[in-house]
């Protein structure tokens, strides 16, 4: 058994949808116990976030995936308050050598999401964690591509997704984004099994043709 926790902040529910698909992908891995925790604004008092129960869960997790919306080219203020509350595990090295990953959502195609992923990577590095990126080949980068392709924004440091600002969370991301999230979650959980328990792990490799066939199957699947 390995424990994986997805911890996120979501302003309007879009990032939460991405987190749910990521957690669902992780649950496909035998022996993976997966938790999803949402950091909420009411938990931040006088600029400080604290939830002893959540911190205890993260302390006993083998892998932690961090996620938040990209706002003004940075992590959201609520999630930054959570990051600053990790001072105790920073000092005690409680999260050292846990696996880590990250994801972010914005309304713009770019929105400077890479800056947020870099912030999350540095945060994990300061805590001594081992970062896992996205491994899928890029989609939507040729004439036969579409918004529903896997890894359609071509991000490897972590998972990027985009949602239209005038649509609710039921339209969060794209079908390709949601599949990419599930695949990312499954990858982290499988690597956690290998990292913690020495479970044999066969690296999945897809050719560009196989990757395009996967994206094509998503497009052809009824929404």
ABEGO torsion letter per residue (X at the ends): XBBBBBBBBBAAGAAAAAAAAAAAAAAABBGBBBBBBBBBAAABBGGBBBBAAAAAAAAABABBBBBBBBBGGBBBAAAAAAAAAAAAAAAAGAABGBBBBBBBBBABAAGGAAAAAAAAAAAAAAAGBBBBBBABBBBGABAABBAABBGAAGBAABBBBBBBAABBAAABEBAAAAAAAAAAAAAAAAAAAAAAAGBBBBBBBBBAAAAAAAAAAAAABBX
